[in-house]
Amino acid sequence: MRRNSALDNGTASAAIAEEQEFLDQATARRDKLADHLLAGLSVAALDALEQARLRMLRQQYEDLRRATEGLVFGRLDGLDGTVRHIGRVGLRDDEGSEDDEPLLVDWRAPAARPFYTATAVDPQGQARRRHIRTTGSAVVGVDDEPLDGTITTDLVGEGALLAALNQRRTGRMSTAISTLQREQDDIIRAEASGPLIVQGGPGTGKTVVALHRVAYLLFAHPTMAEQAVLVLGPSPRFLEYIGQVLPALGETAVVPATCDTLLPGISVDRDESRALAEIKGRALWQPALEDYVASLLPRARDLKLRWEGEFYVIPAATVAQALGAVRRRPYHPARRVFAEQLHHILADAVVEQREALMNEMEEGFEDILARVDRSMHYDPDAAAGSDVDGLLSDEEVDDLRRRIAENAAIARFVEAWWPTLDAETLLRDLLADGDLVARFAPRLSAAEIAAVVAEPAPWASSDIPLLDAVADLLGDSDAPQQEGEFVADRARRQRGWVYGHVAVDEAQELSEMQWHMVVRRCPSRSITAVGDIDQAEAAHRHTSWAQAVQAVLGDRWTPAELTICYRTPREVMELTAPFLRRAGSHNEPPRAVRASGISPWERMVTPAELSDAVAEAVRELRERWHGGTVGVIAPVGRIAELQAAVGDDGPVLSAAQSKGLEWDATLLVDPDGITAEPRGWNGLYVALTRCTQELGQLVLA
């Protein structure tokens, strides 16, 4: 902790120079630590303990290596005259001890919390907050906020926030640590003991909150890093868009995925109708699949096994008891446990039969043995050390069980009676058989069953959660661990990996069966789901979060809300309320905190003029927002022709494809065509709110 040095005559240049000096010091310290760690990584690992140490060093090195851009971004000046700098990683002074204050405070540490939560009304012991803007290794600006009661505002750091929002969009999400606001920070640091469902309208920072919450939880709960965190997004394009955020924060124990990519080796190769997607997304499939797989378990009967030329019959009652002990396990693990029990049962049967034979022999020769003993003056005490009763010792019984367990004939018998099953084959067999579907999913109508049976493999998106459920009910083996790999690499290779936390973006799009996929991967239900129920585009019919999660989570979830729109300008947000009502929403649009000064504009064109008009409008917007981005949103049926007209000047996307994305300027083409699509009013609400500066619309005359 350092003493506060007043700004030399209060000029910005002096402040920049002061922070540049500190940034140089922090950068040098980071480089020195990184070099030290790199040298340590050159040591050969001789044992498991050394390998674990090297993995830890590699993780620390990667954290420091990634902390380049924006190493230092904030500063807190305390009322007691102390100063703390806030950055992407924590750094200790070169000569400091473990008990000393760090040179640079990690943004996730408790000491950094006032940087996000302090206000003039509640300064939390702080006199001033400073936002430090850097480009590479250079400080390019500072923004001071007094926290001594002279300013009253609902927003924290509004100046820095608005400066960040007015920057040109680059196509990648920025790491907005330095502009997180109070309601966002409360969610980021909320308890992770159960599902947290965050409702947030356009531009409220839902994705920023979700990703920074992941980084915070990994820092605050080290065991999560050992288990990895799953981040689910709506599309590969979206995952690429956010791809730089978590690595920039130094987090590598993260697996990004979509619901379609969660099963290793399985791909989506078929489009499907919305009607069928809605049918297959219902929660009724979970108990249906459970009953289906349970029906494939063997039934108790007498089992006749051969061992060393002799037949042994295991009674049906004994088999039933062994089956009952494993019923709650998945199909294949249950078979493994049953087989182990069967090996013991057979070994016991062999021992019992041997003892019975010995007893029969002893009864038949008892008189003869007695006469022989008398004639030989046999002394039983003298032979006390000999074991001639023919019984097996404990060691011999253990050896018998081992030989039975390793016997190929016994293994073939178990395989024939309780066969290995394949998840893909099982699901295909079910979905292709109307009688089977009717038997196990009786709540489906005849027309719905016919629709299911009519669309066979290859797999569509809605098949993946069903296949995941079948694979889980069958059980699968863990993938072997590879030397030196990160936990995230192991996790993504294993379908059954249990994560420490799951973060879901655009969670309003999840079907009930996809929610089952999420909970399956995190039985502790440490889940953060963010989304806007009013931007739902998926085939399901949910219009509230309670409807969306009731079937899987019940009432055991915590709601939270983001109410402030930082991205979309006020001029655009004022257009959205009527469209929300047309979409059936009861929510109020979020409150926009900034105005771009550019009124949304609208042009009328004929269908024949549309392609040329779009190309011309895009060229105008790209010139006006040079260095930024321009996006075009159109009805699905017009995308191909408009993309050809626009060429490389910008992507042309549907409303659904644009979810979660943002551009400096958005050109909305044929809004009436978008409203005519399924959930069209929700789609139009999405399309209207993608811009940070300017919205233009081309309306068909």
Secondary structure as the mmCIF struct_conf table of DSSP 4:
data_model
#
loop_
_struct_conf.conf_type_id
_struct_conf.id
_struct_conf.beg_label_comp_id
_struct_conf.beg_label_asym_id
_struct_conf.beg_label_seq_id
_struct_conf.end_label_comp_id
_struct_conf.end_label_asym_id
_struct_conf.end_label_seq_id
STRN STRN1 ARG A 2 ARG A 3
HELX_LH_PP_P HELX_LH_PP_P1 ASN A 4 LEU A 7
HELX_RH_3T_P HELX_RH_3T_P1 ASP A 8 GLY A 10
HELX_RH_AL_P HELX_RH_AL_P1 ALA A 12 GLY A 40
TURN_TY1_P TURN_TY1_P1 LEU A 41 SER A 42
BEND BEND1 VAL A 43 VAL A 43
HELX_LH_PP_P HELX_LH_PP_P2 ALA A 44 ALA A 45
BEND BEND2 ASP A 47 ASP A 47
HELX_RH_AL_P HELX_RH_AL_P2 ALA A 48 ARG A 66
TURN_TY1_P TURN_TY1_P2 GLU A 69 GLY A 70
BEND BEND3 LEU A 71 LEU A 71
STRN STRN2 VAL A 72 GLY A 78
TURN_TY1_P TURN_TY1_P3 LEU A 79 ASP A 80
BEND BEND4 GLY A 81 GLY A 81
STRN STRN3 THR A 82 GLY A 87
BEND BEND5 ARG A 88 VAL A 89
STRN STRN4 LEU A 91 LEU A 91
TURN_TY1_P TURN_TY1_P4 ASP A 94 GLU A 95
TURN_TY1_P TURN_TY1_P5 GLU A 98 ASP A 99
BEND BEND6 ASP A 100 ASP A 100
HELX_LH_PP_P HELX_LH_PP_P3 GLU A 101 PRO A 102
BEND BEND7 LEU A 103 LEU A 103
STRN STRN5 LEU A 104 LEU A 104
STRN STRN6 VAL A 105 ASP A 106
TURN_TY1_P TURN_TY1_P6 TRP A 107 ARG A 108
BEND BEND8 ALA A 109 ALA A 109
HELX_RH_3T_P HELX_RH_3T_P2 PRO A 110 ALA A 112
HELX_RH_AL_P HELX_RH_AL_P3 ARG A 113 THR A 117
BEND BEND9 ALA A 120 ASP A 122
TURN_TY1_P TURN_TY1_P7 GLN A 124 GLY A 125
STRN STRN7 GLN A 126 THR A 135
TURN_TY1_P TURN_TY1_P8 GLY A 136 SER A 137
STRN STRN8 ALA A 138 PRO A 146
BEND BEND10 ASP A 148 THR A 150
BEND BEND11 ASP A 154 GLY A 157
HELX_RH_AL_P HELX_RH_AL_P4 GLU A 158 LEU A 165
TURN_TY1_P TURN_TY1_P9 ASN A 166 ASN A 166
BEND BEND12 GLN A 167 GLN A 167
HELX_LH_PP_P HELX_LH_PP_P4 ARG A 168 ARG A 169
BEND BEND13 GLY A 171 ARG A 172
HELX_RH_3T_P HELX_RH_3T_P3 ILE A 177 THR A 179
HELX_RH_AL_P HELX_RH_AL_P5 ARG A 182 ILE A 188
TURN_TY1_P TURN_TY1_P10 ARG A 189 ARG A 189
BEND BEND14 ALA A 190 ALA A 190
BEND BEND15 SER A 193 GLY A 194
STRN STRN9 LEU A 196 GLY A 200
TURN_TY1_P TURN_TY1_P11 PRO A 202 GLY A 203
BEND BEND16 THR A 204 THR A 204
HELX_RH_AL_P HELX_RH_AL_P6 LYS A 206 ALA A 220
HELX_RH_AL_P HELX_RH_AL_P7 PRO A 222 GLN A 227
STRN STRN10 VAL A 229 LEU A 232
BEND BEND17 PRO A 234 PRO A 234
HELX_RH_AL_P HELX_RH_AL_P8 PRO A 236 ILE A 242
TURN_TY1_P TURN_TY1_P12 GLY A 243 GLN A 244
HELX_RH_AL_P HELX_RH_AL_P9 VAL A 245 ALA A 248
TURN_TY1_P TURN_TY1_P13 LEU A 249 GLY A 250
BEND BEND18 ALA A 253 ALA A 253
STRN STRN11 VAL A 254 ALA A 257
HELX_RH_3T_P HELX_RH_3T_P4 CYS A 259 THR A 261
BEND BEND19 LEU A 263 LEU A 263
TURN_TY1_P TURN_TY1_P14 PRO A 264 GLY A 265
STRN STRN12 ARG A 270 ARG A 270
HELX_RH_AL_P HELX_RH_AL_P10 ARG A 274 LYS A 280
TURN_TY1_P TURN_TY1_P15 GLY A 281 GLY A 281
BEND BEND20 ARG A 282 ARG A 282
TURN_TY1_P TURN_TY1_P16 ALA A 283 LEU A 284
HELX_RH_AL_P HELX_RH_AL_P11 TRP A 285 ALA A 294
TURN_TY1_P TURN_TY1_P17 SER A 295 LEU A 296
BEND BEND21 LEU A 297 LEU A 297
HELX_LH_PP_P HELX_LH_PP_P5 PRO A 298 ALA A 300
STRN STRN13 LEU A 303 TRP A 307
TURN_TY1_P TURN_TY1_P18 GLU A 308 GLY A 309
STRN STRN14 GLU A 310 ILE A 314
HELX_RH_AL_P HELX_RH_AL_P12 ALA A 316 GLY A 324
TURN_TY1_P TURN_TY1_P19 ALA A 325 ARG A 328
BEND BEND22 ARG A 329 ARG A 329
HELX_RH_AL_P HELX_RH_AL_P13 TYR A 331 GLY A 364
TURN_TY1_P TURN_TY1_P20 PHE A 365 PHE A 365
HELX_RH_AL_P HELX_RH_AL_P14 GLU A 366 SER A 375
TURN_TY1_P TURN_TY1_P21 MET A 376 HIS A 377
TURN_TY1_P TURN_TY1_P22 PRO A 380 GLY A 385
BEND BEND23 ASP A 389 ASP A 389
HELX_LH_PP_P HELX_LH_PP_P6 LEU A 391 SER A 393
HELX_RH_AL_P HELX_RH_AL_P15 ASP A 394 ALA A 405
TURN_TY1_P TURN_TY1_P23 GLU A 406 GLU A 406
HELX_RH_AL_P HELX_RH_AL_P16 ALA A 408 TRP A 417
BEND BEND24 TRP A 418 TRP A 418
HELX_RH_AL_P HELX_RH_AL_P17 ALA A 423 LEU A 431
TURN_TY1_P TURN_TY1_P24 ALA A 432 ALA A 432
HELX_RH_AL_P HELX_RH_AL_P18 GLY A 434 PHE A 440
TURN_TY1_P TURN_TY1_P25 PRO A 442 ARG A 443
BEND BEND25 LEU A 444 LEU A 444
HELX_RH_AL_P HELX_RH_AL_P19 ALA A 446 ALA A 454
BEND BEND26 GLU A 455 GLU A 455
BEND BEND27 ALA A 457 PRO A 458
HELX_LH_PP_P HELX_LH_PP_P7 TRP A 459 TRP A 459
STRN STRN15 ALA A 460 ALA A 460
TURN_TY1_P TURN_TY1_P26 SER A 461 SER A 462
HELX_RH_AL_P HELX_RH_AL_P20 ASP A 463 LEU A 474
HELX_LH_PP_P HELX_LH_PP_P8 SER A 477 GLN A 482
TURN_TY1_P TURN_TY1_P27 GLU A 483 GLY A 484
HELX_RH_AL_P HELX_RH_AL_P21 VAL A 487 ARG A 493
TURN_TY1_P TURN_TY1_P28 ARG A 495 GLY A 496
HELX_LH_PP_P HELX_LH_PP_P9 TRP A 497 TYR A 499
BEND BEND28 GLY A 500 GLY A 500
STRN STRN16 HIS A 501 VAL A 504
BEND BEND29 ASP A 505 GLU A 506
HELX_RH_3T_P HELX_RH_3T_P5 ALA A 507 GLU A 509
HELX_RH_AL_P HELX_RH_AL_P22 GLU A 512 ARG A 521
TURN_TY1_P TURN_TY1_P29 PRO A 523 SER A 524
STRN STRN17 ILE A 527 GLY A 531
HELX_RH_3T_P HELX_RH_3T_P6 ILE A 533 GLN A 535
BEND BEND30 ALA A 538 HIS A 540
BEND BEND31 SER A 544 SER A 544
HELX_RH_AL_P HELX_RH_AL_P23 TRP A 545 LEU A 553
TURN_TY1_P TURN_TY1_P30 GLY A 554 ASP A 555
STRN STRN18 THR A 558 LEU A 562
STRN STRN19 ILE A 564 CYS A 565
BEND BEND32 TYR A 566 THR A 568
HELX_RH_AL_P HELX_RH_AL_P24 ARG A 570 MET A 573
TURN_TY1_P TURN_TY1_P31 GLU A 574 THR A 576
HELX_RH_AL_P HELX_RH_AL_P25 ALA A 577 ARG A 582
TURN_TY1_P TURN_TY1_P32 ALA A 583 GLY A 584
BEND BEND33 ASN A 587 ASN A 587
HELX_LH_PP_P HELX_LH_PP_P10 GLU A 588 PRO A 590
STRN STRN20 ARG A 591 ALA A 592
BEND BEND34 GLY A 597 GLY A 597
STRN STRN21 TRP A 601 VAL A 605
HELX_RH_3T_P HELX_RH_3T_P7 PRO A 607 GLU A 609
HELX_RH_AL_P HELX_RH_AL_P26 LEU A 610 ARG A 624
TURN_TY1_P TURN_TY1_P33 TRP A 625 GLY A 627
BEND BEND35 GLY A 628 GLY A 628
STRN STRN22 VAL A 630 ILE A 633
HELX_RH_3T_P HELX_RH_3T_P8 VAL A 636 ARG A 638
HELX_RH_AL_P HELX_RH_AL_P27 ILE A 639 VAL A 646
HELX_RH_3T_P HELX_RH_3T_P9 GLY A 647 ASP A 649
STRN STRN23 VAL A 652 LEU A 653
TURN_TY1_P TURN_TY1_P34 ALA A 655 GLY A 660
STRN STRN24 TRP A 663 VAL A 669
HELX_RH_AL_P HELX_RH_AL_P28 PRO A 671 THR A 675
TURN_TY1_P TURN_TY1_P35 ALA A 676 ALA A 676
BEND BEND36 GLU A 677 GLU A 677
TURN_TY1_P TURN_TY1_P36 PRO A 678 ARG A 679
HELX_RH_AL_P HELX_RH_AL_P29 GLY A 680 LEU A 688
TURN_TY1_P TURN_TY1_P37 THR A 689 THR A 689
STRN STRN25 CYS A 691 LEU A 700
#
